[in-house]
Amino acid sequence: MMLLEPIWRFVMLVALAGAQMSSRGSSLSTALAELDKGHVLESIQQLKQIVRTSPTDGSACFYLSTLYTQMGEYPVAERYVQRAIEINPKQGEYYHQLGLIRYRQKRWAAALGFFRQALEIGSGKNEAPVWKSIGDVELELFDRDAALQAYTEALRIQPNDAQTHLALGRFYLERGQPDRAIEHLLAALETDPLLRAAYPLLGRAYRQTGHLSSAESVLKKALNASPADQESRYTLGQTLLAMGRADEAREELNRYETIRQQVASADVDYKSALSRLADGNFSEAEKLLREAVRLAPAYGPALHSLGSLLLDRGSPEKALEFLNRAVEVSPLNAATWYGIGFAYFKAGKMAEALEAAKRAVVLDEEDGRYTRLVAEIQERLKK
C-alpha cells in the first residue's frame, strides 16, 4: 500500500501552471491559498461556493475537477470539467484535464485524443504538461519512440519540469540505460526534492551502474521518508548484498518479505470479510476485519469497514476508534466522514457530529444521507 504524494501538491502545480487563466479573482486566490496550506476540504468548499455564485466562471470547475481526479472520483471530476468546457470551449487545459481522467480510467486511445485536442486548441504555458501526458499514454500503447519524442518535446518547452525528468528517468531505466536515467532523476530531485517516486528509481539506477554507496544513501533516504516504501527496501537489500554486507541485507530482505506477507494476508482477510458481510455473518466479518487491521494498521478500506460494522452493531464509541484511524489514512473519504458524524450523533456529541457531517457534504453534496444527517443534527441542536 504505497503512500501517495499529498494531493494538494499536485493540484497546486496545476494551479501555478494555469496562472494565465481568466477569472483570477480574490475568491479563487483564497481557495488556492487554502490548498497550498494543505487545507483541501476548506479549498473544495470555497471552490464550490465560487461555482454557485459565479456560474460563468470555469476556473473553479477546472480546479475541482483536478481535485476529484486525484481522489479517484472520476464521474464527479468529469462533470466539473465538462461544465468548464461548456463555459469556455477554447481552453486547452480543460481538454488536457479530460484526457487525464480518461488516462486514469485506462482508456488510452480516448485520453490521447483529448491530449491532442488540447494541443490543437492551444494550452499556452501548459503545453509542456500536455506533451508529458502524451508520452505517458504512448508508453501504455507500447509506442516507445513516440513516447520519447513527446517527453523530449515537453522538456524542450519546460527544461526544469520535475515530472518530465522523472518520466524520462523511468523510461531510460526500463530501457537499460541507467546512466541516462540518473541524469534525469537527479534533475527531477534538484527541482523537487520531495518527489518521493524518484528515490527508488535513482537507487536502482545507481545499483545498476555499480555506484553502490550512492544507491545505499538514496534508498535509506527514501525509507526514512516513507518506511512503507517496499520497492526501496527490496532494492536496498539487494544493494547491501552486492556490497558484501550479508547480515544487513538479510535483515532488510526479511523485513521486506514480512511486510509483503502481512499486506497480502490483510488483503485476503478484508476480501473474505466483505464476503461474510454480504452473507450476513457479521461476527465472522468483524473477526476478519480486526485481523486485517492488526496486520496492516493503515489499511484504510478495512478500517472504514470495521468502523461501519461496529456502528451498525450499536457500538458508536468503538466504531469511532477505527473510523478516525480510517480518515487519517484517507482524509478525503466522504463515507468515512459520514460514519464519524453518525457515530458522534449516536453518542450524543452533536458539535463533533455536525462538523464531521458537514465535511461529508463538502466532499459529496449529492448523497442525500449526508445532507439529511446535517439537517437532523441541526434540528437536535435547536432543541
N, C-alpha and C positions, 0 to 999 in steps of 0.2 A: 504494500500500500504506500505508494510514493507520495510525498508531500508536494503539493502544488506551489508554484510561485504565488505570493499574495496577489489576489485578484485585482486590487486597486493599482498595483504597479503596471499591470498590462494595460488597463483602461487609461491610466494617466499618459502612457506612451501614445495611445491613440489620440487622447485629448490634445497633447502637445503637437503631435503631427498634424492635427486638423485645426491648428490655431487660426488659419486663414478663413475658416468657415464663417458664415454670416451669423448675426444674432448673438454676438458675444456680450450679452448684457450682464449686469451685475448679478442677477439671479443665477444664470448659468455659471458664472465665475465662482460664485459662492458654493454651488453644488459640486463643482470640480475641485474646489479647495477642500471640501469635506472629504472627497475621495482621496486626495493627496495625503490627508492625515490618517487614512485607513478607516474612516467613518463611512463604510459602504452603505449601511442601512439609511443613515441620515441623507447621504447623497441621492440614493434612489428616491426617497420621499420628496426631496426638493425637485428632482428632475421630473417626477410625476406631477408635481404641482405646476411646473412650467408647462407641461403638456396640457394640463387642464385650463390654465389661464391664458396661454398663448398658442391656440390651435394651429396657427400658420407657421410655427417655429419648428423646423425639422431637426434642429441640432440636439434638443433634449431627447427626442425619439431615437436618434442615432446613438447617443451615449447609453441610453437604456438598453438598446439592442446589443451593444458590445458587452455590457454587464451580464445580461441574461444569457448571452452566448457562453461566456466564461462559466456561468453557473450550470450550464448544460440544459437550460430551459429553452430549447430551440423554437418551439411554436410561439412562445411569448416574444422571443428575440426577433423572429421573422415578422410578427405583427407590427412591432415597433419600426423596423427598418422599412417595411412596405409602406407604412404611414409616412415616413420621412421621404420616401421616393414619390409618393403621391403629392406631397407638398412641394418638392423640388426635384424633378426627374433628371436634372442636369448636374447632379453631384456624383462624381465618380466614386467618392468614398463610400457612398451608400451601396453601390453595386459590389464594391470590394467586400463590404460587411456581409452582404447577402451571400457572396461566394464563400466567406469564412464559415457561415452557418452550414452551407452545403458540404464544405470540406469536413466539418465536424461530424456531419451525418454520413460521411464516407461516400458521398455522391460526387465522384471525382469529375466526371465529364460536365455536370451541371456547374460545379464550382469553377472549373476552368473557363466555361462560357461567361460567367459573371465577372471573373477577373479580367478577361479580355474586353468585356464591355466597359469596365471601369477605365481601362487604358484608352479606349476609343472616345469616351466622353471627356476624359481628362481628369487626372487626380491631383494636379498641381504638385505641391511638395510631398504628397503622399504616394507618388508614383513608385518610389523605391520599395515600400512595403508590398505594393501590388505585384511587382516583379518577383519579390521574395516568395509571395504566396503562389505565384505561377510555378516557381521552381519546386515548391513543396508538392504541388499536385502532379507535376510532371514525374517526380520520383515515384509517386503512387501509381502512375500509369506506366512505369518502367521505361521511361524515356530519359536516360541519364544525360545524354548530350543536350537535350532541350532544357533539362533542369539546370545544368551547369551554365548554359547560356543565360538563363533567367537570373540565376544568382549573381553572375558576373555583371549583368546589366544593373541589378539592384545596387551592387557595391560601387559601380561607376557613378551612379547618381548620388548615393549616400555612403561615402567611403568608411565612415565610422559607425555604421549601424551594427550593434552587438548581435542582434538576432540573425542577420545575414551572415556575419562571420561565424556564428555558431552553426548555422546550417551548412556552410562550406566546410567547417571543421569536421562535422559528422560525415559529410559527403566524401571528403578525402580519406578519412579514417576507414570507412567502409570500402573504399576503393583500393585500399592497401598502400596509401601514400601518407604515412604518419607524419613525415617532416612538414608537408604542406598543411596537414591538419593542425599541427602545433602552432604554425604561424597564424592561422585564423582564430584558433581558440584563445591564444594569448591576446590577440587584438580584441576579441569579444570581451574578455575579462578586464582589459585595460579601460574599455568604455563603461562596462557594467560589472564591477567586482562582485555583486550579489547574484550574478547569473549562475545559479546552482547547477544547471544542466551541463555547463561547460566543464566542471571539475572532473567528473568521472571519465569523460571523453579525453580530456587532457592527460589524465593519469594513464589511460590505455595507450595513448599515443606515445608518451614518454617511455612506457614499458616496452613498446614495440621497437623503439629506436635505441633501446639499451640504456637510457638515462634513468636508471632505477632509483637513485636517490631523489631525483626530481619527482618521479612518479609517486614515491612514498610520501613526500611532503605534500603534494597536491591532494592525494587521496585522503590523508589524515585530516587535512583542512576541510575536505568535503564531509567527512564523518563527524568532525567537531560541529559543523553547521547543521548536519542532519544525520543523527545516529541511525535512522531508519533507511538510509541510502544503501540498499543491498548491492547495487551494481558496484559502487565504490569499495564496499567491504570485500567483495569477492576478488576484485582486481588487486586490492591491497594484499590479500592473502597470496595471490599468485606472484605478486611482485616480491614480497618477502621471501617466498620460496626460491625465486630466481636469485635472490641476494644471499642465499645460503643460510638464512635465519629460520630454520625449520620449525622451532618451537613457537616463535611468534606467528609464523604463517599458519601453523596448525590451529592456534588459538583463534585467529581471525576466521579461518575457514569453518571451524567448528561452530563459531558464533553465527556465521552466515547460514549454515545448514540448520541450526536450531531455530533461528528466526523464520527461515523458509518453511520448515515443517510446522511451526506454530501457526503461521499465517494460513497455510494450506488446510490445517486441521480446523482452524476457526472458520474458514470459508465453508468447509463441509458441514460443520455444526450449524452454521447460520442457515444454509440451504435446507438442511434437514428440519430445522426449527420452523421454517416457513411452511414446509410440507405438513408438519404436525399442527400448525395453526389452521391451515386450510381444512384439516380433518377434525378440528375441534378438540384436539388433545392438548389442552393448554398447559397442564402440569409438565408434560414431557417437553413441550416447546420452551417453557421457562428454563428448565434444566439445561437444554442445549444452548440457549442464548446466553445463560450465565457462563457456561464453559467457553463459548466463543469470545466473550469479552474478557474472560480471565486470560485466555491465550493471546488475544490481541486487544489490549486495553484502549486503543484508539480506533477501533473498528466502528466507524460511525453508524452504518446501517444496523448493525447488531445492537448497539447502544440504544438507538431510536426504537427498534422493535421491542426490546426488553422493557424499556420505559413505558411504551404504549401498552404493552401487555399487562404490566403491573397496574397501570392506571385503569385499564378496563376491568381488572380483577379487584378494584376497590382499594388500592394502596397508593394514594397520590403522593404521600411523603417518600415512599420507597421509589416510586416512579421518577420523582424529581432528581434523585441522585444520578440516574442513568440518562435522563433527558438533558440535564445540564451538562453532563460529560459529552453527550452527542452534539450539542450546539457549540461546544468548544472546538470540536473537530470540524464541524460543518456549520459555521455561523450564519449561513445564508439559506438554511433549510426552513421553509415556511411551515411545513408539517410539524417539525420539532418545536418551533416556537409556539405553535398552536397547542401542542401537547403540554408544554410548560405552562402556558396560560390556563389551560383547562385543569391541570393538576393543582395550581395555586388556587383556582376558583373552588375546586372541591375541598381544598384545605382551609378555605375561608380567608385567604390572603388576597384581598381584592386589588390593592395597589400593584402588587407584583403581577397578578393575573392580567390586569389591564395593560401594563407595559409590554408583557410578552405577547399578548393577543394582538396589540397594535403592530408589533413587529411582523407578525404573521401576515397581517393585512397589507403592510407596506410591500412585502415580498410577493404576495399573491392576493390581489384585491378581488379576483374573480371567484374565489372559493367562498361560497355562501356560509360555510361553517365558521369561518374566521370572523366575518362581519357580524354574524349572529352572536358569537361569543362576546365580542366587544360590546354590542348593544346590551346583552344580558348583564355583563359586569357593570356597565354604567348605570343600568336600572337598579342593580343591587346597591351600588354606592349612593344613589339618591335616597334610598331608604335608611 
